[in-house]
Amino acid sequence: MPTRAIQALKRAQLPFEVIPYTHKVKGAAFASQAIGFPLEKTVKTLIADLGEQRFVAALLPGNTLLDLKKLARFFHTKHASMATTIIAERLSGYRVGGISPFGLKQPLESIIDSPIMNYPTVLINGGRRGVMLKMAPGDILAALMCPVAEIGRQTR
């Protein structure tokens, strides 16, 4: 059964390839390893709280942490924090570990961490744990029509 994310991309007539894998642990690191795809090219979608009932879907490489100070600065807010699991699932309509920026239950602003745009193709969640989509970053950008900025920091 196609997910809302897959249906949204089909409606937008954007190319993608569905890459299924056996889900055992949530997170980009596990998906990357299970599929045999580089972690830096495996995109994770995080839901952040910008305050005043404003939330954003932040897309980052799997080997990168979201820099909440950079995110807040970009969106001209005093601070940003990670949304709780309950809020992230309610807003997206997806379970954590399966959150896709496409076909969200409630429309959210999105932002792409700039290093993602350096690769010809990346993997991004397809809206269900165990379903990744192989796409060109330019097609992700076309689907989301969102800004690209440096919002991540390398893991130590």
VENHUWO-V717164 format. One line per field, one symbol per residue. phi: phi as a letter, one per 40 degrees, with the letter a starting at -180 (. if undefined). psi: psi as a letter, one per 20 degrees, with the letter a starting at -180 (. if undefined). burial: I if it has 16 or more other C-alpha atoms within 10 Angstrom, else O. A space follows every 50 residues. Layout:
BEGIN
phi->???
psi->???
burial->???
END
This chain:
BEGIN
phi->.cccccccccccfbcabcbcaccbbchcccddcccgbdccbbcbbbbbbc gfgbbbcbbbcccbcccccccccccfbcabacccdccdccccgbcdgbcb ccgccbdbcbabcdddccbcabbaccgadgbbbcacdcccccccfbcbac bbaccc
psi->pqrhgggghghilqqrppnqrophpqqhggggghhkqphijopqoqpqoj rlkpqqoppqqhjqqpohggggggjlrhrqrpqrgggghgghjqqpijpq iqkqgppqqrqpphhhiiqhqrpqqjjqpjoqpprphhhgghhhlrqpro jrqqq.
burial->OOOIIIOIIOOOOOOIOIOIOOIOOOIIIIIIOOOOOIIIIIIIIIIIII OOOOIIIIIIIIIIOIOIOIIIOOOOOOOIIIIOOOOIIOIIIIIIIIII IIIIOOOIIIIIIIIIIOOOIIIIIIIIIIIIIIIIIIIIIOIIOOOIOI IIIOOO
END
